[in-house]
Each structure stands twice: as C-alpha cells, then as structure tokens.
Amino acid sequence: MISSLFIISPILSQAIEFSPKEVDEGDKVKFTWPAISNLATDATCYVFGVPGISQVQGMGSTEFTAYNSLSAEMICFDRRTGESLYVDQNELTVNQTNSRLKFVPSKAEPGQDVKLLWNISKNRCDLYGIPNLNQISGKGSYTITADENLNALAYCWNGQEPIDFGASLKTDERPEIKAGFNLEQVNNGESVTFSWTTPNASSCVVTGDINTTGVAGAQTLVVNSPKTVNVTCVNGNGRSSQDYSVNLNESPKPIISASINPKLLRSPGVVRINGQAEHAERCSLKNLNSPSGETKILPPTFGVKYYLKDTGIFKLSCNGQGGESTQYFHVFVGSR
C-alpha cells in the first residue's frame, strides 16, 4: 500500500483506508474516510476512484464489491478561499481470480521436466521470466526443464485496466531472501528504510551500510551518499547472498509556484492557471471533476485557461530528474 499524506491545518482524525487492503476479485471491501473537524473551517471534501461516492462530509464509510485494483484520493478545500486543506491517497489490490498461472509441480529436482499451465480470460498477456516464451493467451501449457528457480510474470490487459499475476518454481530449498529499500532514489538528507525477511533461513548477516544479524528486520538510514546493503543467509541446504542499493538524486524535486484566478465563480466562466516549476522538465494539469478526464501537458512555465460550467478540482503535477511534485486547486462555481 502506498499512502501519501499532506496536512495544512490540524483537521485530520485518521487516514482514508481500504479494509482489507488486498482481496480476490468479487470480494467485499470497506472504504472509510476521516472526519474533517475544525470549527474555523468551512471544508468541502471529494473522493475519487471509489465506486459510489464523490463528495463526502464527516467521518463515514461505504462497502462495495471489488473487481479491479483501485487508487483512491481524497481532497478537501476551504470553501471560502479555495485553498487545499487535506490530501490523502490509498490503494486497493485486487487479485484477478479468473486469471491463473502455475507450475506443475511447483517444486522440482534440477533437471526435472515441469509444466507451466495458464487459464487466462484476458485478451493477451506478455510473459516474462520463461526462456523462449514471451506471450500467452486463452488456455495452454509449456514444458520446461527445471535447472534453476524461476518466477513467471504475466502482464495482461483487455481494453480496461491492466493486471499482472505470477507463479514461482523452486528447484532447491536454499534461503529465499526478500529485501529492499522502500525507495530507489532519494534527495540528499532524506530517509529510506531497508527491510528484509527470509522465510526459510536459519541465520542471516546484514553488512555494508547496515551491520546487524537476524532473519528479518528493518532499519532506517539518512542518505547523503549512495548506500549498499548485503544480506547473506544460510540454512541446512545452502547459502544465498544479495546486494541492494539506493542512489542519491543529483537534482532536487520540482518546486511549483502556481496560482488560479478566480477561485470563485458565481456562474460558469473562465479561470486561468499560471505557474512555474523549477527543476521540472514538464507538467500535467487535469480537472478531476471533468467527465472527459482530459490531461493537458504543459512546459515548466505556463499559463492556461479553462472554461468551467461546474465546480473544478485541478491536479497539477510537475516532473523532473529529482522526482514529482503536486499541487491542487479548487474553483467553486455557483452561489453559496
């Protein structure tokens, strides 16, 4: 789950959340949102990406049947000024149960023949991880000789949102290491967390920029130079070792300086968004309330006009070598 939270005033009682966070296709999911409680604030809140809800008030929840993975976003604005007060994001993972990929058997001796089986409802899937087989569809099988551990990943789409699913083949029981930094690149002085878990190891040693022992754990580092960590684990069947790295961004994240005028329209009319983004290569602007979902691609310095019939919620994102920065605008159309 990825959650990004920005608070401009002390109005947050909790974060938006899916429960559970990972389900199979067709399962029920509960989505909850926080109460915005500040007597000095007249707040209007919107939820995007969740079936059945849009504008919300106070703490609440909704239950729905999940068929695809979702990315939810909640944005609250001060109705008087149009300033954003609270932004939160959360994600739901839906496992597509009608799309199957598996090895038979899933554990094999080196040199043993193994079948990869698939039964896929999607129109087409690109397959990664299997020598000489790069695309699958429908129902079928493929025989391989098990010489090493394999991870098959199918990336599928049918004109809607793509999905991916996979299968693993183990040819031995040496320690399996699951580890990594939560970010691949960071700015100077930012923190990263390195975590590791080893389901079938008897002991592990972590060396490099972290020095510790244990078959599982997590540590946070402040990054002022590239960092590398090695995890080496053993069990009764052998030894496994892997290196993990995080790099330092040479460029800072974009710095956005933008404004929208006017912030209130008594009737349908034109608003103008002017801005400049330092350390950015390009920007994108989208009216989240627009049924067409049109996204405008803009240069780092821009001025753009929008005609609004209804209340507009704009998301401005600017990207550069140092990452992405985002700013939101709210224009209320109509009498209050």
Buried (B, 14 or more C-beta within 10 A) or exposed (E): EEEEEEEEBEBBEEBBBBEEEBBEBEBEBEBBBBBBEBEEBEBBBBBBBBEEBEEBEEEEEBEBEBBEBBEBBBBBBBBEEBBBBBBBBBBBEBBBEEBBBBBEEEBBEEEEEBEBBBEBEBEBBBBEBBEEEEEBBEEEEBEBEBEEEBEBBBBBBEEEEBBBBBBBBBBBEBBBBEBBBBBEBBBEEBEBEBBBBBEBBEEBBBBBBBEEEEBEBEBEBEBEEEBEBBBBBBBEEEEBBBEBEBBBBEBBBBBBEBEBEEBBBEEEEEBEBBBBBBBBEBBBBBBBBBEEEEEBEBEBEBEBEBEBEBBBBBBBBBBBBBBEBBBBBBBBBEEE
